[in-house]
Amino acid sequence: MTTSPTARQPPIQEVLHRIRWDPVFGQGRFELGYWDRVQRQIVRVPLTQVRTDPADHFALRVLDAEGCIVEIPYHRVVAVWCNGTLIWQRRVPSRP
């Protein structure tokens, strides 16, 4: 994976599939960063707190700090870290 702004970034679903199914790439401590529209910042969550449904191509579910399950659309996922190193990112939404 590359974080170069000019390189083609794979879709987040592809990154998540690779983490899950590639035994070499999937080793490590992963975190997802998603854009929280209320807090207006990137929220980082451990991948262990993320649930995906293969039938849902639009959103994933995250266990938030209060213990509630929150549905996050894939387009709001903006970064992935492995062992603290940024391995994937896309531009943060610039809407007010």
C-alpha positions as CSV (number, residue, x, y, z in Angstrom):
1,M,0.0,0.0,0.0
2,T,1.2,3.5,-0.7
3,T,0.1,6.9,0.7
4,S,1.3,8.9,-2.3
5,P,-1.4,11.4,-3.3
6,T,-0.7,10.6,-7.0
7,A,-0.8,6.8,-6.8
8,R,-4.1,5.0,-7.2
9,Q,-5.5,4.1,-3.9
10,P,-7.5,0.9,-3.6
11,P,-11.0,1.2,-2.2
12,I,-11.2,0.8,1.5
13,Q,-13.2,-2.4,1.1
14,E,-10.2,-3.9,-0.8
15,V,-7.8,-2.9,2.0
16,L,-10.1,-4.5,4.6
17,H,-10.3,-7.7,2.6
18,R,-6.6,-7.9,2.2
19,I,-6.1,-7.4,6.0
20,R,-8.5,-10.2,6.7
21,W,-7.4,-12.7,4.0
22,D,-3.7,-12.1,3.5
23,P,-1.9,-13.8,6.3
24,V,1.3,-11.9,5.9
25,F,-0.2,-8.4,5.3
26,G,-2.9,-8.9,8.0
27,Q,-0.3,-9.3,10.8
28,G,-0.1,-6.3,13.1
29,R,-2.3,-3.9,15.0
30,F,-4.6,-2.1,12.7
31,E,-6.6,1.1,13.2
32,L,-9.2,2.8,11.0
33,G,-9.7,6.5,10.9
34,Y,-13.1,7.9,9.9
35,W,-14.3,11.5,9.5
36,D,-16.7,12.4,12.3
37,R,-19.0,15.1,11.0
38,V,-20.1,16.2,14.5
39,Q,-16.7,16.4,16.1
40,R,-15.2,17.6,12.8
41,Q,-12.1,15.4,13.2
42,I,-10.7,12.0,12.3
43,V,-11.6,9.4,14.9
44,R,-9.3,6.4,15.2
45,V,-10.6,3.0,16.2
46,P,-8.9,-0.3,16.5
47,L,-9.8,-2.7,13.8
48,T,-10.9,-5.1,16.5
49,Q,-13.9,-2.8,17.2
50,V,-15.0,-2.7,13.5
51,R,-17.6,-5.1,12.1
52,T,-18.3,-5.5,8.4
53,D,-21.2,-7.3,6.8
54,P,-20.3,-8.9,3.4
55,A,-23.9,-8.1,2.2
56,D,-23.5,-4.4,3.0
57,H,-21.5,-2.5,0.4
58,F,-22.1,0.9,1.9
59,A,-21.2,0.9,5.6
60,L,-19.3,-0.7,8.4
61,R,-20.1,-0.8,12.1
62,V,-17.9,0.6,14.8
63,L,-18.1,0.3,18.6
64,D,-17.6,3.9,19.8
65,A,-16.1,5.1,23.1
66,E,-19.6,4.9,24.9
67,G,-20.0,1.3,23.8
68,C,-22.6,2.1,21.2
69,I,-22.6,0.6,17.7
70,V,-22.3,3.3,15.1
71,E,-22.8,2.8,11.3
72,I,-20.0,4.5,9.3
73,P,-20.4,4.8,5.5
74,Y,-17.3,3.6,3.7
75,H,-16.7,6.9,2.1
76,R,-16.1,8.5,5.5
77,V,-13.2,6.1,6.3
78,V,-10.1,8.3,5.5
79,A,-7.1,6.4,6.9
80,V,-5.7,3.0,8.0
81,W,-2.7,2.5,10.3
82,C,-0.7,-0.7,10.9
83,N,1.4,-0.7,14.1
84,G,1.1,3.1,14.1
85,T,2.3,3.6,10.6
86,L,-0.1,5.2,8.1
87,I,-0.6,2.7,5.2
88,W,-3.7,4.1,3.4
89,Q,-5.4,7.4,3.3
90,R,-7.7,9.6,1.2
91,R,-8.6,13.2,1.4
92,V,-10.6,14.4,4.4
93,P,-14.0,15.9,3.3
94,S,-13.8,19.6,3.1
95,R,-17.5,20.5,3.5
96,P,-18.4,23.0,6.2
